């Protein structure tokens, strides 16, 4: 019999997705450019379900029932284009090509338009959850034509993670919407990780705790509002002891953070859309700073510290302050990420349901967290919510922690612990709530040197002061 779904590209992610389909009762055709990966998959896991191993793309396409549903899981960029180009001549009208890699959404928009032109469906789909998620149930963010979701959706939902029986998969929106949402997911992931890193550093320097002791604190935090996959694995990483040296593993890992680029894309897109994703941006830049080895080396002994000593009288009070600061900053990062999704949704006409995005992020993905339920509820209360921060639940949660947040950020500044994400998130919060911003002065400066004009608070219209003449005001 024919296969209901095909997977081409059988590196770890593709291989695990294929196994996930098979374990869920689908007959899955599998193909890899070099057949060895395909044969080893069948040899090692062939008994997990119904696989049809295909040596050539022609055999692969012929093994699929129509409309064909083909998942491509190869490297983003030229490798993806190469597979699409090879597949397209073999396909028929209405067939569905799914790119499940971390593609950049403008590429997805381009590919979708090209395939639509020739009667094929192209679905750019975010898939989160790493290797284990791909096998046991990822969070899946498919974009592309809504029509394709009718046949593809039920299959993807079946293999996705479930929370309270609800699949972590939904149709995100047309063309590049799925990959865009996955990109922002990764941006938020960067922010989350950086915030956790800052909390760790503060606890370590402020209380002189060992990584393992801090791991215990994270375990404790994982029982409350902060409950999430990233907090959970942080505790595990902190408790890991290096077999070679007997030291905490975190102390022997080089402190240069890598990045494959999705955080950078998120920030680039945010700049284009004019959305201040300060938490994500600071997190991305913090990784960049960590990798500026020559500059760090040059600065270490030269830049004066002039720091204050730590004064912590109440150990538990400080831990709670850091927890509250982490939670408040995290809400800011998510609020900004959801703003970016909304801005893109308006820009490209995607009509993305933000509450549904929070819902499909509750399980399977890297940023899965208890509080995503609250985000879904917030958008259910008000689908047009101006900012997550003004939703009554979150406004209240954050306000409970604001004083602690200020204490932590000021203590970090005094003691010289870099907390770019904590600090910028608080600045963002204060900017949003400010009665007046110095933007008025900036408008004055712009008008002074460039006659860029300004608006008045009291009268309609656009104005300019004749700065180099008698400094009277004219209507521009
Ligand atoms: C996921 C992850 C996944 C991957 C990132 C890591 O959702 O499963 O986000 O996409 O682990 O590519 O990104 P960096 O290498 O940029 O940290």
Boltz pocket constraint, residues with backbone or C-beta under 6 A from the ligand:
constraints:
  - pocket:
      binder: B
      contacts: [[A, 102], [A, 127], [A, 128], [A, 129], [A, 130], [A, 186], [A, 189], [A, 258], [A, 259], [A, 260], [A, 261], [A, 262], [A, 263], [A, 365], [A, 366]]
      max_distance: 6.0
